[in-house]
Amino acid sequence: MSIGNEYLKVVQERFKSVKDLGDKTINQLSEDDIHWILNEGSNSVAVIVIHLSGNMVSRWSDFLSTDGEKPYRNREQEFEDNILSKQELIAIWEKGWNILFDTLSDLGEQDLLKNIYIRSKSHTVVDAIERQMAHYAYHVGQIVYIGKQLKDKVWKSLSSQEENQKNI
């Protein structure tokens, strides 16, 4: 396997790992939990999910051929908690991740050094992937942190869940 194809395989696994942390956290949250905020300056899990999905849909749709900041994206609206249910939250969450994974699976080694644009600024595909990995890991970390605070003593460790699943 070439280094480029190995990189694409590894990065898909890393994105899946980040998503898995979010999945396991969201699964522990109630309808009320997804809307909880500490104060007016903080975001709820619902808002973070809306923002992540909006970013993913914009960045990864037509990834190689159009600017990653799509004209239809309304970033400011992503910070409004207008999710009605946990089921809707999960659908929005999955939509973004599905577009990301579909795009990554279509990329080949020959694409990694191509230039793409985000907000009219040129980036190599590798740089764009790494930029998004850092962004998504940051926000999923926020989701996990909020979840741990809310669930307190009933929080189920994300690493122990993984171990439990392996033992089934």
Residue frames relative to the residue before (quaternion, step in Angstrom):
aa qw qx qy qz dx dy dz
M 1.0000 0.0000 0.0000 0.0000 0.00 0.00 0.00
S 0.4462 -0.6954 0.4985 0.2625 3.56 -0.98 0.84
I 0.6563 -0.5217 0.3743 0.3963 3.55 -1.25 0.43
G 0.6493 0.5320 -0.3181 0.4408 3.59 0.98 -0.81
N 0.6808 0.4668 -0.2883 0.4852 3.56 0.93 -0.87
E 0.6075 0.5331 -0.3464 0.4762 3.58 1.10 -0.68
Y 0.6278 0.5331 -0.3319 0.4599 3.60 0.97 -0.84
L 0.6704 0.4991 -0.3047 0.4567 3.60 0.85 -0.95
K 0.6351 0.5175 -0.3240 0.4731 3.58 1.02 -0.77
V 0.6806 0.4935 -0.2884 0.4583 3.59 0.86 -0.98
V 0.6806 0.4893 -0.3102 0.4484 3.58 0.85 -0.90
Q 0.6100 0.5258 -0.3607 0.4705 3.62 1.04 -0.61
E 0.6402 0.5170 -0.3209 0.4688 3.58 1.00 -0.81
R 0.6492 0.5167 -0.3148 0.4609 3.60 1.00 -0.82
F 0.6444 0.4961 -0.3256 0.4823 3.59 0.95 -0.83
K 0.6428 0.5185 -0.3283 0.4585 3.61 0.95 -0.80
S 0.6360 0.5288 -0.3188 0.4629 3.56 1.05 -0.76
V 0.6429 0.5019 -0.3133 0.4865 3.59 0.99 -0.83
K 0.6503 0.5089 -0.3133 0.4689 3.59 0.92 -0.90
D 0.6352 0.5526 -0.3250 0.4308 3.57 0.96 -0.88
L 0.6257 0.5222 -0.3396 0.4695 3.61 1.01 -0.75
G 0.6576 0.4971 -0.3003 0.4798 3.56 1.00 -0.82
D 0.6297 0.5428 -0.3274 0.4491 3.58 0.95 -0.90
K 0.7008 0.4811 -0.2723 0.4508 3.55 0.80 -1.04
T 0.6427 0.5004 -0.3240 0.4812 3.56 1.10 -0.63
I 0.6679 0.5046 -0.3063 0.4533 3.58 0.78 -1.00
N 0.6248 0.5557 -0.3363 0.4333 3.60 1.01 -0.76
Q 0.6858 0.4792 -0.2840 0.4684 3.60 1.13 -0.59
L 0.6455 0.5619 -0.3128 0.4121 3.59 1.22 -0.36
S 0.4187 -0.6854 0.5424 0.2466 3.54 -1.19 0.69
E 0.7082 -0.4034 0.3511 0.4609 3.55 -1.34 0.03
D 0.6827 0.4748 -0.2904 0.4735 3.60 0.91 -0.89
D 0.6226 0.5753 -0.3391 0.4079 3.59 0.96 -0.86
I 0.6711 0.5269 -0.3271 0.4062 3.61 0.86 -0.86
H 0.7118 0.4306 -0.2465 0.4971 3.60 1.24 -0.38
W 0.4594 0.7093 -0.4378 0.3069 3.61 1.26 -0.14
I 0.0014 -0.7625 0.6468 0.0155 3.55 -1.13 0.78
L 0.5301 -0.6322 0.4699 0.3138 3.54 -1.13 0.70
N 0.7729 -0.1370 0.1399 0.6035 3.57 0.96 -0.95
E 0.7414 -0.4318 0.2734 0.4349 3.57 -1.28 0.09
G 0.6894 0.4893 -0.2784 0.4559 3.59 1.14 -0.51
S 0.6574 0.5015 -0.3172 0.4645 3.59 1.25 -0.04
N 0.4090 -0.6995 0.5368 0.2352 3.53 -1.31 0.36
S 0.4352 -0.6590 0.5476 0.2765 3.52 -1.19 0.64
V 0.6607 -0.4542 0.3981 0.4458 3.55 -1.30 0.16
A 0.6218 0.5515 -0.3448 0.4363 3.59 0.97 -0.81
V 0.6749 0.4861 -0.2961 0.4696 3.59 0.89 -0.91
I 0.6385 0.5158 -0.3348 0.4628 3.59 0.93 -0.81
V 0.6489 0.5102 -0.3167 0.4672 3.61 0.96 -0.83
I 0.6346 0.5192 -0.3329 0.4658 3.60 0.92 -0.87
H 0.6732 0.4980 -0.2922 0.4620 3.59 0.90 -0.94
L 0.6565 0.5052 -0.3171 0.4617 3.60 0.86 -0.91
S 0.6813 0.4836 -0.2967 0.4626 3.57 0.82 -0.94
G 0.6390 0.5249 -0.3259 0.4581 3.59 0.95 -0.82
N 0.6461 0.5109 -0.3053 0.4778 3.53 1.02 -0.84
M 0.6746 0.5054 -0.2982 0.4478 3.58 0.87 -0.95
V 0.6531 0.5046 -0.3210 0.4646 3.57 0.88 -0.90
S 0.6832 0.4849 -0.2895 0.4630 3.58 0.91 -0.89
R 0.7256 0.4669 -0.2579 0.4347 3.58 0.75 -1.04
W 0.7986 0.3724 -0.1642 0.4434 3.57 0.82 -1.01
S 0.5465 0.5747 -0.4174 0.4437 3.63 1.22 -0.16
D 0.8308 -0.0194 -0.0334 0.5553 3.59 -0.81 1.01
F 0.0085 0.8881 -0.4586 0.0284 3.51 1.14 0.89
L 0.7661 0.3856 -0.2123 0.4684 3.59 0.76 -0.98
S 0.7791 0.4093 -0.1811 0.4390 3.58 1.12 -0.51
T 0.7809 0.2390 -0.1608 0.5542 3.63 1.17 -0.27
D 0.6358 -0.5133 0.4061 0.4091 3.56 -1.24 0.42
G 0.5179 -0.6789 0.4415 0.2757 3.57 -0.99 0.89
E 0.6639 0.4073 -0.3059 0.5475 3.58 1.23 -0.22
K 0.1906 -0.8365 0.5083 0.0749 3.54 0.10 1.36
P 0.5808 -0.6074 0.4160 0.3472 3.60 -1.08 0.68
Y 0.6675 0.5159 -0.3052 0.4418 3.60 1.11 -0.61
R 0.5524 0.6197 -0.4027 0.3856 3.59 1.20 -0.30
N 0.1014 -0.7628 0.6364 0.0536 3.55 -0.97 0.92
R 0.2524 -0.8273 0.4873 0.1197 3.53 0.18 1.35
E 0.6399 0.5413 -0.3380 0.4280 3.60 0.96 -0.80
Q 0.6491 0.5162 -0.3200 0.4580 3.61 1.02 -0.73
E 0.5587 0.6109 -0.3867 0.4065 3.59 1.19 -0.44
F 0.7066 0.4430 -0.2614 0.4859 3.59 1.18 -0.40
E 0.5384 0.5435 -0.4250 0.4838 3.54 1.23 0.65
D 0.3326 -0.7485 0.5413 0.1899 3.56 -0.77 1.05
N 0.1551 0.8007 -0.5573 0.1559 3.55 -0.06 1.33
I 0.3879 0.7070 -0.4894 0.3318 3.57 1.20 0.51
L 0.3311 -0.7902 0.4922 0.1537 3.54 -0.79 1.04
S 0.8187 0.0522 0.0014 0.5718 3.60 1.07 -0.59
K 0.6319 -0.5114 0.4171 0.4064 3.52 -1.29 0.29
Q 0.6003 0.5601 -0.3514 0.4499 3.59 1.07 -0.72
E 0.6566 0.4923 -0.3059 0.4826 3.61 0.96 -0.83
L 0.6123 0.5509 -0.3368 0.4563 3.58 1.04 -0.82
I 0.6755 0.4896 -0.2940 0.4665 3.58 0.86 -0.95
A 0.6327 0.5257 -0.3349 0.4595 3.62 0.99 -0.74
I 0.6544 0.4953 -0.3076 0.4815 3.60 0.96 -0.84
W 0.6243 0.5477 -0.3089 0.4636 3.57 0.99 -0.92
E 0.7075 0.4656 -0.2626 0.4623 3.59 0.79 -1.04
K 0.5974 0.5763 -0.3674 0.4195 3.61 1.01 -0.73
G 0.6843 0.4859 -0.2893 0.4605 3.58 0.83 -0.95
W 0.6859 0.4848 -0.2873 0.4604 3.56 0.83 -0.99
N 0.6318 0.5391 -0.3424 0.4393 3.61 0.97 -0.77
I 0.6464 0.5023 -0.3221 0.4755 3.59 0.96 -0.81
L 0.6344 0.5269 -0.3270 0.4616 3.59 0.95 -0.85
F 0.7219 0.4474 -0.2677 0.4550 3.61 0.71 -1.04
D 0.6103 0.5353 -0.3554 0.4633 3.62 1.05 -0.66
T 0.6710 0.4927 -0.2961 0.4683 3.57 0.92 -0.90
L 0.6621 0.5038 -0.3177 0.4548 3.59 0.85 -0.90
S 0.6728 0.5011 -0.3125 0.4456 3.60 0.93 -0.80
D 0.6600 0.4973 -0.3056 0.4729 3.60 1.21 -0.43
L 0.5824 0.5901 -0.3816 0.4086 3.60 1.20 -0.29
G 0.1534 -0.7666 0.6162 0.0954 3.53 -1.20 0.61
E 0.7342 -0.4142 0.3027 0.4447 3.53 -1.31 0.22
Q 0.6446 0.5522 -0.3170 0.4231 3.58 1.01 -0.81
D 0.6570 0.5289 -0.3082 0.4401 3.61 1.21 -0.36
L 0.5429 0.7049 -0.3767 0.2577 3.57 1.12 -0.65
L 0.7638 0.3394 -0.2011 0.5109 3.60 1.00 -0.67
K 0.3976 0.6891 -0.4955 0.3487 3.57 1.26 0.25
N 0.3988 -0.6917 0.5438 0.2583 3.54 -1.24 0.46
I 0.0533 -0.7467 0.6627 0.0200 3.50 -1.08 0.88
Y 0.3664 -0.7399 0.5240 0.2090 3.55 -1.26 0.27
I 0.0361 -0.7380 0.6737 0.0146 3.49 -1.19 0.80
R 0.8223 -0.0776 -0.0168 0.5635 3.55 -0.54 1.23
S 0.6803 -0.5305 0.2431 0.4434 3.53 1.02 1.02
K 0.5907 0.5434 -0.3787 0.4608 3.61 1.22 0.22
S 0.4323 -0.7231 0.4881 0.2280 3.55 -0.88 1.02
H 0.0226 0.7600 -0.6479 0.0459 3.54 -1.10 0.90
T 0.4479 -0.6068 0.5494 0.3597 3.57 -1.13 0.46
V 0.6432 -0.5082 0.3950 0.4147 3.56 -1.22 0.40
V 0.6294 0.5309 -0.3404 0.4541 3.61 0.95 -0.83
D 0.6640 0.4979 -0.3057 0.4667 3.59 0.89 -0.91
A 0.6533 0.5133 -0.3147 0.4590 3.59 0.93 -0.85
I 0.6341 0.5166 -0.3277 0.4729 3.60 0.98 -0.80
E 0.6894 0.4836 -0.2846 0.4582 3.58 0.83 -0.98
R 0.6116 0.5509 -0.3353 0.4583 3.56 1.07 -0.77
Q 0.6955 0.4604 -0.2744 0.4786 3.59 0.90 -0.91
M 0.5942 0.5596 -0.3685 0.4450 3.60 1.02 -0.70
A 0.6719 0.4870 -0.3017 0.4694 3.59 0.86 -0.92
H 0.6515 0.5283 -0.3071 0.4496 3.58 0.95 -0.89
Y 0.7071 0.4604 -0.2707 0.4634 3.58 0.82 -0.97
A 0.6358 0.5211 -0.3339 0.4612 3.60 0.98 -0.79
Y 0.6128 0.5546 -0.3344 0.4528 3.58 1.04 -0.79
H 0.7327 0.4269 -0.2447 0.4701 3.58 0.76 -1.01
V 0.6257 0.5000 -0.3534 0.4834 3.61 1.00 -0.64
G 0.5879 0.5551 -0.3615 0.4642 3.59 1.10 -0.59
Q 0.6288 0.5195 -0.3283 0.4763 3.58 1.04 -0.75
I 0.6380 0.5259 -0.3230 0.4605 3.58 0.96 -0.88
V 0.6604 0.5006 -0.3046 0.4696 3.58 0.91 -0.92
Y 0.6540 0.5197 -0.3178 0.4486 3.58 0.90 -0.89
I 0.6504 0.4988 -0.3128 0.4799 3.59 0.92 -0.89
G 0.6513 0.5300 -0.3115 0.4448 3.58 0.92 -0.90
K 0.6612 0.5066 -0.3054 0.4614 3.58 0.92 -0.90
Q 0.6583 0.5049 -0.3127 0.4625 3.57 0.98 -0.82
L 0.6872 0.4922 -0.2848 0.4522 3.56 0.90 -0.91
K 0.7433 0.4197 -0.2348 0.4650 3.59 0.83 -0.92
D 0.1601 -0.8474 0.4946 0.1080 3.58 1.26 -0.41
K 0.8633 -0.0210 0.0282 0.5034 3.60 -0.62 -1.09
V 0.6924 0.4488 -0.2922 0.4835 3.61 1.17 -0.36
W 0.3751 0.7262 -0.4836 0.3131 3.59 1.30 0.16
K 0.2311 -0.7466 0.6094 0.1333 3.55 -0.95 0.92
S 0.4770 -0.6914 0.4695 0.2720 3.55 -0.64 1.16
L 0.4675 -0.6950 0.4708 0.2772 3.56 -0.89 0.93
S 0.6556 0.4918 -0.3274 0.4702 3.59 1.02 -0.64
S 0.6539 0.4933 -0.3372 0.4641 3.62 0.99 -0.66
Q 0.5780 0.5601 -0.3810 0.4551 3.61 1.13 -0.56
E 0.6455 0.5215 -0.3155 0.4602 3.56 0.98 -0.86
E 0.6603 0.4984 -0.3041 0.4723 3.54 0.95 -0.89
N 0.6379 0.5284 -0.3269 0.4549 3.60 0.98 -0.83
Q 0.6565 0.5095 -0.3156 0.4580 3.59 0.97 -0.83
K 0.6339 0.5331 -0.3306 0.4524 3.60 1.05 -0.74
N 0.7046 0.4768 -0.2608 0.4563 3.56 1.10 -0.72
I 0.5438 0.6210 -0.4034 0.3949 3.59 1.25 -0.12
